[in-house]
Amino acid sequence: MKQVIRRGIKEIIVDEVPDPVVAPHHVLIRPVSSLISSGTESASIHQAGLLKEVADNPSHLRKLFASAKVNGPIRTLVEARAKLSDYAVLGYSGAGIVVDRHDTVRDLAVGDRVAYGGEGTGHAETILAGRNLTARVPDGVPFDHACFATLGSIALNAVRTADIGLGETVAIIGLGLVGQLIAQLARLQGGVVVGVDLKPERAYLATQLGAQYTVNGGRGLLDTIGSVTNGRGADCVIIAAASKSVGPCHQALQICRDRGRIVVVGAVDMSFPWNDMYRKEVRVLMSRAYGPGSYDAAYERQGRDYPLPYVRWTENRNMEEFLRLVDSGQLRLQPLISHQFPLAEAPEAYRTVLDAASGSLAVLLKYSSSGAVAKPARRVDLAAPSAITGQLGVALIGPGSLARWTHLPNPKRTPGVQLRAIHSSSGARGKSIARRFGAEYCCTDYAEILRDPRVDLVVITSRNQHHARQAVAALESGKHVFLEKPAALTEMECRLLYLAVAESGKQLTVGFNRRFAPFYAALRQQLARRGGPAVLNCRVNSPGISGDYWMADPEIGGAILGDACHFVDLMYWLLGAEPVSVSAYSLPIGRQEPVGQNNLVASFRFADGSIGNLTYCTVGSRTSGGERVEAFAAGVGLATEDFKRLTVQGALRRTSTRFWAEKGYAAQLHDFVAGLRAGKAPTVSVRDGVRATIGCLRMLEAARTGAVCTIDVDAFIQ
């Protein structure tokens, strides 16, 4: 399918990418019209170039420096340069016809006319949209007007946030597209509307659409507001402008009455003079996107609606109400449409939006609606298949940041290995990564990988909840599997994975890279010389796994199953002894932050009499170090920290350091590939993956119940 893409930081192209696959709580839509948001989308196109972007946002340099300290300057430079050609999806408001739906969506049908929204939906020939971001379009509303629903819900949420009463004076600063919609909605709410804009043609248009008063820029604004309100000032000022200056906020404060309200919708510098704010006691309110549900993954992606008696106006209900107002003729949208372009001319459409002289307001993209619906093309070929025989064909599933930084560079460094395919649920992301790393094709349908006879090895780096299912499918299709940790999240998944390896005859390894990191390997060599049990202490600080980061969610494993599994495996490997029991304590559970289940102290007992302690937390600072592992045995003390330092203390003290961390990712892939060629069992086996998951499950159980939990991998897998 064709999709509008931002390539690099400012180039707009229309490229061929794989069609999306329908997902739970989502529908597939063939658009008829989509709307370019001149504010949000223009802000993501950095016209001034890279140097200006960095100068305006010094935080970019801080991120680069922090990355270089962890990953090294060369790898960081490679990633930074890649941003100049990476793909990004533009667009989030359109309307069309439902062509497919997931079984979890029961109140929409194929053929329904709908409007859609949501970050990442984009301007494309096929759209994957969440059910809660999809609204039916009344029969009397044309698609050219229905595609306003997303921006209309933004405007409607701003008016609801403003809580406008009948007869209140409402000043709207910024009469762009959203400002024009707010002006019409505020009047419907009973407000006396004063529109303010630097462009006289926009002020005039607002008057034509029902605003009682308009002012061109700041000239005469105070006088107009004073005249309209008998000197009191505006009851409410809504800032719908986008500006890097403090001008709009200072202007809003100047015209707002004592104890009035300022509602911020646009992206502006919110630096208010303290003395003026204090004297007027003005309230400042933020209007967040489309309304309740915005940025809530459970609502937008998982289809969990908010109960109407408690949350009357959600994102979806705002979209529906906006469309009702359009259908009833209470909102006029046609005068707002300044330009229309076919999808193929999207670059010209964006040039029009960005050209101040064009006078553009609402710019629509139009899609062909004639003929039969084409069969989805969920694979796009980028290069001819390699003619070199004897190579191991690799496909990578889930090209997120971990894959880009660690796994995708490694096939090129491994002799006899060819990257054949990239699978991603986002066609644009998949193609971008496939182009960058030289894959032969990209796809959105996992079945394309499974039925490809030229794919011998599947590298799975998708989100944790998909690992076991995708690995089992690959094994059953006759593929070897390199599975990022965790191997599984439940006991049932562990059993299914273990059986799939046994029945398929294929090899599976789990991404426990610490076994291949130089300093951990040296630590293990030292421990192998001990004559009795040892004491281990692992301290892990992961403040990044918090907030709304997906790995922090205990329902999909959280930090313990998702990351602490590394250290269950590490302790087993360092000691060469099976864990037999664990006790644990966690921070209080049931809180949104910090998540108690992600902050544990656990004590393990091992079959050789050794003991180990694991402290895993997400509440520390980013400056307090990531991980430190200590080991004590008769006459020796060992410690390694953040892959950069190893200290051995016996009769003498020896310290080895590395300037850049070496984490063992490449070495593990090389080892696995060599084992496949030699017909050897992998160094890290499915049993190791199962052990780590069971150890984490028992750790969580011990923290929840206060009991000492037994770990018996042999009994489990038999």
C-alpha positions in Angstrom: 0.0 0.0 0.0 1.0 3.6 -0.4 1.7 5.6 2.7 2.9 9.2 3.5 6.3 9.1 5.2 8.6 11.6 6.7 12.1 10.4 5.7 14.8 11.8 7.9 13.9 15.1 9.6 12.0 16.9 6.9 11.7 15.0 3.5 8.1 14.0 2.7 7.6 11.0 0.4 4.9 8.5 -0.6 6.3 5.0 -0.4 5.1 1.4 -0.8 4.9 -0.4 2.6 3.2 -3.6 3.7 -0.5 -3.5 4.6 -1.3 -3.8 8.3 -2.7 -6.9 9.9 -5.8 -6.5 11.9 -5.1 -6.7 15.7 -7.3 -7.3 18.8 -9.7 -4.4 19.4 -8.8 -2.8 16.1 -10.4 -2.5 12.6 -8.9 -2.0 9.1 -10.2 1.0 7.2 -9.8 2.1 3.6 -9.8 5.9 3.8 -11.6 8.2 1.4 -10.3 11.4 2.9 -7.7 12.3 5.5 -6.9 15.7 7.0 -3.4 17.1 7.5 -3.1 18.7 10.9 -1.2 21.9 10.1 -0.1 22.3 13.7 1.0 18.9 15.0 2.3 17.5 11.7 4.1 20.7 10.7 5.9 20.7 14.1 7.4 17.3 13.3 8.9 18.5 10.0 12.2 20.2 10.9 12.5 22.6 8.0 15.5 24.5 9.3 17.7 21.4 9.3 19.7 19.3 11.8 21.9 22.0 13.3 19.0 24.3 14.0 17.0 21.4 15.5 19.9 20.6 17.9 20.4 24.2 18.7 16.7 24.6 19.6 16.7 21.4 21.6 19.9 20.9 23.6 18.4 17.8 25.2 19.3 16.0 22.0 23.0 16.5 22.8 22.5 15.3 26.4 20.9 12.1 25.1 23.7 11.5 22.6 26.3 11.9 25.4 24.4 9.6 27.7 24.1 7.0 24.9 27.8 7.3 24.1 28.8 6.5 27.6 26.8 3.3 27.5 27.1 2.1 23.9 30.3 3.8 22.7 30.7 6.8 20.4 30.9 4.8 17.1 27.6 2.9 17.7 25.9 6.1 18.9 27.1 8.0 15.8 25.8 5.3 13.6 22.4 5.5 15.3 22.3 9.3 15.2 23.2 9.3 11.4 20.4 6.7 10.8 17.9 9.3 12.0 18.6 11.2 8.8 17.0 8.5 6.7 14.6 6.7 9.1 10.9 6.6 8.3 8.3 8.3 10.5 4.5 8.1 10.0 2.5 11.3 9.7 -1.2 11.9 10.1 -3.9 10.9 12.6 -7.3 12.1 11.3 -9.3 10.6 8.5 -12.5 8.8 7.4 -13.3 5.9 5.2 -14.9 2.4 5.1 -14.3 -0.6 7.4 -12.8 -3.5 5.3 -11.9 -5.9 8.2 -12.4 -6.2 11.9 -11.0 -8.3 14.7 -13.3 -10.8 16.4 -13.0 -8.6 19.6 -14.8 -5.8 17.8 -18.5 -6.7 17.7 -20.3 -3.4 17.2 -18.8 -2.4 13.8 -19.2 -4.3 10.5 -17.4 -4.4 7.2 -18.8 -1.7 5.0 -19.5 0.8 7.9 -18.6 4.4 7.2 -16.3 5.6 10.0 -14.0 8.4 11.1 -10.7 7.4 12.8 -7.9 8.9 14.8 -4.9 8.0 16.8 -1.2 8.6 16.7 0.5 6.4 14.1 -2.6 5.7 12.0 -1.2 8.0 9.3 -2.1 8.9 5.7 -2.2 5.5 4.0 -4.3 3.3 1.7 -5.1 1.0 4.6 -5.4 2.2 8.2 -5.3 0.1 11.4 -7.3 2.0 14.0 -8.3 1.1 17.6 -12.1 0.6 18.2 -12.1 3.4 20.8 -10.6 5.7 18.2 -13.2 4.9 15.5 -16.6 6.5 15.3 -19.5 5.8 13.0 -20.2 8.6 10.4 -23.9 9.6 10.0 -25.2 9.0 6.5 -25.6 12.7 5.9 -22.0 13.6 6.6 -19.6 13.5 3.6 -16.2 11.9 4.1 -14.5 15.3 3.5 -16.2 16.5 6.6 -16.0 13.3 8.6 -12.2 13.4 8.4 -12.3 16.4 10.8 -13.5 14.2 13.6 -10.2 13.8 15.4 -9.3 17.5 15.3 -12.9 18.3 16.2 -12.6 16.1 19.3 -9.5 18.1 20.3 -11.5 21.3 19.9 -14.5 19.8 21.8 -12.3 18.7 24.7 -10.8 22.2 24.9 -14.3 23.7 25.2 -15.3 21.1 27.8 -12.1 21.9 29.8 -12.9 25.6 29.6 -16.4 24.9 31.2 -17.9 27.8 29.3 -21.2 29.2 30.7 -24.0 30.9 28.9 -23.1 34.5 28.2 -19.4 34.2 29.1 -16.9 36.1 27.0 -14.4 33.6 25.4 -11.3 34.9 23.7 -9.6 32.5 21.3 -5.9 33.3 20.5 -5.0 31.6 17.3 -7.5 31.0 14.5 -5.9 28.1 12.7 -7.9 25.0 12.1 -8.4 24.0 15.7 -9.0 27.6 16.7 -11.7 27.9 14.1 -13.4 24.8 15.4 -13.1 26.0 19.0 -14.7 29.3 18.0 -17.8 27.6 16.5 -18.1 25.2 19.4 -17.7 27.9 22.0 -20.6 29.9 20.4 -22.7 26.7 20.5 -22.0 26.5 24.2 -23.4 30.0 24.7 -20.2 32.0 24.8 -19.6 35.4 23.3 -16.6 34.7 21.1 -13.7 37.1 20.4 -11.2 35.6 17.9 -7.6 36.8 17.8 -5.1 36.1 15.0 -2.2 37.7 13.2 -3.7 36.9 9.8 -6.6 39.1 8.9 -8.1 36.5 6.5 -8.4 34.0 9.4 -10.0 36.6 11.6 -12.5 37.4 8.7 -13.2 33.7 8.2 -14.0 33.3 11.9 -16.5 36.2 11.7 -18.1 34.5 8.7 -18.5 31.3 10.7 -20.1 33.0 13.7 -17.6 34.7 15.9 -19.2 37.9 17.3 -15.9 39.8 17.4 -12.4 39.4 15.9 -9.1 41.2 16.3 -6.1 41.2 14.0 -3.1 40.5 16.2 -2.6 42.6 19.4 -3.7 45.9 17.9 -6.9 47.0 19.6 -7.2 43.7 21.6 -7.4 45.3 25.0 -9.9 47.9 23.8 -12.1 45.3 22.1 -12.1 43.0 25.1 -12.8 46.0 27.4 -15.6 47.2 25.1 -17.2 43.8 24.9 -17.0 43.1 28.7 -17.5 46.6 30.1 -13.9 46.6 31.2 -14.0 43.3 33.1 -11.9 41.2 30.8 -12.6 37.9 29.2 -14.0 35.2 31.4 -12.0 32.6 29.6 -9.1 32.7 27.2 -8.3 29.7 25.0 -4.8 29.6 23.5 -5.0 27.6 20.3 -1.8 29.1 18.8 1.5 27.4 18.4 4.5 29.6 19.3 7.9 29.3 20.9 7.6 32.8 22.3 5.8 33.9 25.5 3.6 36.3 23.5 0.4 34.3 23.4 0.5 33.5 27.2 1.3 37.1 28.2 -1.5 38.3 25.9 -3.9 35.8 27.4 -3.1 36.9 30.9 -3.4 40.6 29.9 -7.0 40.2 28.6 -8.2 37.7 31.2 -10.4 39.0 34.0 -9.7 38.6 37.7 -10.1 34.9 38.7 -10.7 34.1 35.0 -9.5 31.0 33.2 -6.8 30.3 30.6 -7.0 27.0 28.7 -3.9 26.0 26.8 -4.4 23.8 23.7 -1.5 24.8 21.4 2.2 24.3 22.0 3.4 27.6 23.5 5.9 28.8 26.0 4.0 28.9 29.3 6.1 31.5 31.1 3.6 33.7 33.0 4.6 36.8 35.0 4.3 35.7 38.6 3.1 39.1 39.9 0.3 39.4 37.3 -0.9 35.8 37.9 -0.9 36.4 41.6 -2.8 39.6 41.5 -5.5 38.2 39.1 -5.5 34.7 40.6 -6.0 33.3 37.2 -6.5 29.5 36.7 -4.5 27.8 34.0 -5.9 24.6 32.6 -4.3 22.2 30.1 -6.5 20.5 27.5 -5.1 17.1 26.7 -5.7 15.8 23.2 -9.1 14.3 22.4 -10.3 13.9 25.9 -10.4 11.2 28.6 -8.6 8.1 27.2 -5.8 10.1 25.5 -2.4 8.4 26.0 -4.0 5.5 27.9 -2.9 2.3 26.1 -5.6 0.3 27.9 -8.2 2.5 26.4 -6.7 3.2 23.0 -5.1 -0.1 22.1 -6.8 -2.7 24.4 -10.3 -1.4 23.9 -11.1 -0.8 27.6 -13.8 1.8 27.6 -14.5 4.1 30.6 -18.0 3.6 32.1 -20.3 6.3 30.9 -21.9 7.1 34.3 -18.4 8.0 35.6 -16.7 9.4 32.4 -19.4 11.0 30.2 -17.1 12.4 27.5 -14.3 10.1 26.4 -12.2 10.4 23.2 -14.6 8.2 21.3 -17.8 9.9 22.6 -16.3 13.3 21.7 -15.7 12.1 18.2 -19.3 10.9 17.9 -20.7 14.2 19.3 -18.6 16.2 16.9 -20.0 14.2 14.0 -23.5 14.6 15.3 -23.0 18.4 15.4 -21.8 18.3 11.8 -24.7 16.2 10.7 -27.2 18.6 12.3 -25.7 21.5 10.5 -24.6 23.3 13.6 -20.9 23.2 12.5 -19.7 24.5 9.1 -16.6 22.8 7.8 -16.6 23.4 4.0 -15.3 27.0 4.3 -12.3 25.7 6.3 -11.1 23.4 3.4 -8.6 25.4 1.5 -6.8 22.7 -0.6 -7.3 19.1 -1.7 -4.6 16.7 -3.2 -4.6 13.1 -4.2 -2.5 10.8 -2.0 0.3 10.6 -4.6 0.8 14.4 -4.4 1.2 14.4 -0.6 4.6 16.1 -0.8 3.0 19.0 -2.6 0.2 19.1 0.0 2.8 19.4 2.8 4.7 22.1 1.0 1.4 24.0 0.8 0.8 23.5 4.5 4.3 24.8 5.3 4.1 27.8 3.0 2.8 30.7 4.9 1.9 32.5 1.6 -0.4 29.7 0.5 -3.2 30.7 2.9 -3.8 27.1 3.7 -6.1 26.0 6.5 -7.6 22.5 6.2 -5.7 20.5 3.6 -7.2 17.2 2.6 -5.7 14.1 1.0 -8.0 12.1 -1.3 -8.0 8.4 -1.9 -9.2 6.4 -4.9 -12.6 4.9 -4.0 -13.4 3.2 -7.3 -13.1 -0.5 -8.2 -12.9 -3.6 -6.0 -10.9 -3.6 -2.8 -7.4 -4.9 -3.6 -6.0 -7.9 -1.8 -3.7 -6.8 1.0 0.0 -6.9 0.2 1.7 -7.6 3.5 5.1 -8.2 2.1 7.4 -5.7 0.2 10.5 -7.0 -1.5 13.5 -4.7 -1.3 16.3 -6.7 -2.9 16.7 -9.9 -5.0 17.3 -13.0 -2.9 21.0 -13.7 -2.3 22.5 -16.1 -4.9 25.2 -17.3 -2.4 24.5 -20.8 -1.3 25.1 -22.2 2.1 24.2 -19.1 4.0 22.0 -19.2 7.1 18.9 -17.1 6.4 17.8 -14.9 9.3 14.5 -13.1 9.9 14.1 -10.6 12.8 10.7 -10.2 14.5 10.1 -6.9 16.3 12.7 -4.2 15.3 12.5 -2.1 18.4 15.4 -0.2 20.0 17.1 -3.3 21.5 17.1 -4.9 18.1 18.5 -1.8 16.4 21.2 -1.3 18.9 22.3 -4.8 19.5 20.9 -7.6 17.3 20.5 -6.2 13.8 24.2 -5.1 13.4 25.4 -8.6 14.3 24.4 -10.7 11.2 26.7 -8.7 9.0 29.5 -9.4 11.5 28.8 -13.1 11.5 30.2 -15.1 8.5 27.8 -17.2 6.5 24.7 -15.3 7.8 22.3 -13.3 5.6 19.5 -11.0 7.0 16.6 -12.0 4.8 13.5 -10.4 6.4 12.2 -7.9 9.0 8.8 -8.4 10.5 7.0 -5.4 12.2 3.4 -4.6 12.9 4.2 -1.2 11.4 4.8 -1.4 7.7 6.7 1.9 7.7 9.0 1.0 10.6 9.6 -2.5 9.1 10.6 -1.0 5.7 12.8 1.6 7.3 14.7 -0.9 9.3 14.9 -3.4 6.4 16.4 -0.7 4.1 18.9 0.3 6.8 20.2 -3.2 7.6 20.0 -4.6 4.1 17.2 -7.2 4.5 15.7 -8.7 1.3 12.1 -7.9 2.3 9.9 -6.6 5.1 6.4 -7.8 6.1 3.6 -7.3 8.6 2.3 -10.8 8.5 4.3 -13.3 10.6 3.1 -16.1 8.3 5.3 -14.7 5.5 8.3 -15.5 7.7 7.0 -19.0 8.7 6.4 -20.2 5.2 9.7 -18.8 3.7 12.0 -21.8 3.1 15.0 -19.4 2.9 14.6 -18.4 6.5 16.5 -20.8 8.7 16.7 -18.8 11.9 14.1 -16.5 13.5 15.4 -13.9 15.9 12.5 -12.8 18.2 12.9 -9.4 19.9 9.2 -8.5 20.1 7.4 -7.5 23.3 7.6 -10.1 26.1 4.0 -11.3 25.9 4.5 -12.5 22.3 7.8 -14.4 22.8 6.6 -17.9 23.6 3.8 -17.9 21.0 6.0 -16.7 18.2 8.8 -19.0 19.2 6.5 -22.1 19.2 5.2 -21.1 15.8 8.7 -20.8 14.4 9.8 -24.1 15.8 6.7 -25.9 14.4 7.5 -24.3 11.0 11.0 -25.9 11.0 13.0 -22.8 12.0 15.7 -22.4 14.6 15.0 -19.7 17.2 17.1 -17.0 18.9 14.6 -15.8 21.5 15.3 -12.6 23.5 14.6 -13.0 27.2 12.2 -13.8 28.8 11.5 -17.2 27.1 8.0 -17.2 28.6 5.8 -15.5 31.1 3.7 -18.4 32.4 4.2 -22.1 33.4 1.9 -23.1 30.5 4.0 -21.2 28.0 7.2 -22.8 29.5 5.7 -26.3 28.9 4.6 -25.5 25.3 8.0 -24.1 24.5 9.9 -27.0 25.9 7.7 -29.5 24.0 8.0 -27.5 20.8 11.8 -27.8 21.0 11.7 -31.5 21.7 9.1 -32.3 19.0 10.5 -30.1 16.2 14.1 -31.2 16.5 15.2 -27.6 16.0 17.4 -25.5 18.3 16.4 -22.6 20.5 18.5 -20.3 22.5 17.5 -17.5 24.9 19.2 -14.1 25.0 21.1 -14.4 28.2 24.0 -12.3 26.9 25.7 -11.9 30.3 27.1 -15.4 29.9 29.1 -14.1 26.9 30.2 -10.8 28.4 34.0 -10.8 29.1 33.9 -9.7 32.8 31.2 -12.1 33.7 33.0 -15.0 32.0 36.2 -14.1 34.0 34.2 -14.0 37.2 32.8 -17.5 36.5 36.3 -18.8 35.9 37.4 -17.5 39.3 34.4 -19.1 41.0 35.1 -22.4 39.3 38.3 -22.7 41.5 36.4 -22.6 44.8 36.3 -25.6 47.1 32.9 -25.0 48.7 29.7 -23.0 48.5 29.7 -19.4 47.6 27.7 -16.3 48.4 26.4 -14.1 45.6 24.9 -10.6 45.8 23.3 -9.0 42.7 22.1 -5.4 42.9 20.2 -4.1 39.9 18.9 -0.6 39.4 16.5 -0.1 36.5 14.8 3.3 36.9 13.8 3.3 33.2 11.3 0.5 33.8 8.8 2.7 35.4 5.9 5.1 34.5 4.1 4.2 31.3 6.9 2.2 29.8 5.4 -1.0 28.7 7.9 -3.3 30.5 6.7 -1.9 33.8 3.3 -3.5 33.5 3.0 -6.6 35.8 0.2 -7.9 33.6 2.8 -8.6 30.9 5.6 -9.8 33.1 6.8 -6.5 34.5 10.4 -5.9 35.4 10.9 -9.2 37.2 9.9 -11.7 34.5 11.0 -9.3 31.8 14.5 -8.4 33.1 15.3 -9.9 36.5 15.3 -13.3 34.7 18.8 -12.4 33.5 20.1 -12.6 37.0 18.3 -15.9 37.9 20.1 -17.4 35.0 23.3 -15.6 35.8 23.5 -16.9 39.4 22.8 -20.5 38.2 25.5 -20.2 35.5 28.1 -18.6 37.8 27.7 -21.3 40.4 27.0 -24.3 38.1 24.2 -25.3 40.6 20.4 -25.5 40.3 18.4 -23.1 42.4 16.2 -25.1 44.8 14.2 -22.5 46.8 13.5 -18.7 47.1 12.1 -16.3 49.6 11.3 -12.7 48.7 9.8 -9.4 49.8 8.5 -6.6 47.6 7.5 -3.0 48.0 3.7 -2.5 48.7 1.7 -3.6 45.7 -1.5 -2.0 44.3 0.2 1.3 43.6 0.5 2.9 40.2 4.1 4.1 40.9 6.4 2.7 42.1 5.0 -0.7 41.0 5.6 -2.9 44.0 6.0 -6.2 42.1 8.9 -4.6 40.2 10.9 -3.9 43.4 12.0 -7.0 45.1 14.6 -8.4 47.4 14.9 -12.2 47.0 17.2 -14.8 48.6 18.0 -18.0 46.7 19.3 -21.4 47.9 21.2 -23.5 45.5 21.8 -27.3 45.2 25.5 -27.1 46.2 24.8 -25.1 49.4 25.5 -21.7 47.9 23.2 -18.8 48.6 22.4 -15.7 46.5 20.6 -12.5 47.0 19.0 -10.4 44.3 18.0 -6.8 44.9 16.0 -5.5 41.9 14.6 -2.0 42.0 13.1 0.6 39.6 13.1 3.5 42.1 16.8 4.4 42.1 18.4 7.3 40.2 20.0 7.0 36.8 23.3 8.1 38.2 23.6 5.3 40.8 24.8 2.6 38.4 22.9 -0.2 36.7 24.1 -3.5 38.0 26.7 -4.8 40.4 27.4 -8.4 41.0 29.5 -9.6 43.9 30.7 -13.1 44.7 32.4 -14.4 47.8 34.1 -17.8 48.3 36.8 -19.1 50.5 39.7 -16.7 50.3 38.4 -14.7 47.4 36.1 -11.7 46.8 34.9 -10.8 43.3 32.9 -7.9 41.9 31.8 -6.6 38.5 29.9 -3.5 37.7 28.0 -2.4 34.5 30.1 -4.6 32.2 33.0 -2.1 32.7 34.9 -3.2 35.8 36.1 -6.4 37.4 37.8 -6.6 40.7 39.4 -9.8 42.1 40.5 -9.7 45.7 42.5 -12.6 47.1 46.1 -12.3 48.4 46.3 -9.4 46.0 43.8 -7.0 44.5 43.5 -6.8 40.7 41.1 -4.5 38.9 40.4 -4.6 35.1 38.4 -1.9 33.4 36.9 -1.2 30.0 36.0 2.3 28.8 33.0 1.0 26.9 30.7 -1.8 28.0 30.9 -5.2 26.3 27.6 -7.0 26.9 28.1 -10.2 24.9 25.3 -9.8 22.3 27.4 -10.4 19.3 29.4 -13.3 20.9 26.2 -15.1 21.8 24.9 -15.0 18.2 28.3 -16.2 16.9 28.3 -19.0 19.4 24.7 -20.1 18.5 25.4 -20.0 14.7 28.6 -22.0 15.2 26.7 -24.6 17.2 24.0 -24.8 14.5 26.7 -25.5 11.8 28.4 -28.1 14.0 25.2 -29.8 15.1 25.9 -28.9 18.8 23.3 -28.1 21.4 23.2 -24.4 22.2 25.2 -23.0 25.1 22.0 -21.4 26.4 19.2 -23.9 26.1 15.4 -23.9 26.4 15.9 -25.5 29.8 17.8 -22.4 30.8 15.0 -20.2 29.6 12.4 -22.2 31.5 14.5 -22.2 34.7 14.8 -18.4 34.7 11.1 -18.0 34.1 10.1 -20.5 36.8 12.6 -18.9 39.2 11.0 -15.4 38.6 7.5 -16.8 39.0 8.4 -18.4 42.3 10.1 -15.2 43.4 6.9 -13.2 42.8 4.9 -15.9 44.5 7.2 -15.8 47.6 6.8 -12.0 47.8 3.1 -12.3 47.5 2.5 -15.1 50.0 5.4 -14.7 52.4 6.3 -18.4 51.9 9.5 -20.0 50.9 8.9 -21.4 47.4 10.5 -24.5 45.9 12.1 -24.4 42.5 12.3 -27.8 40.8 12.9 -27.5 37.0 13.3 -31.3 36.5 9.8 -32.0 38.0 8.3 -29.2 36.0 9.6 -30.2 32.5 9.0 -34.0 32.9 
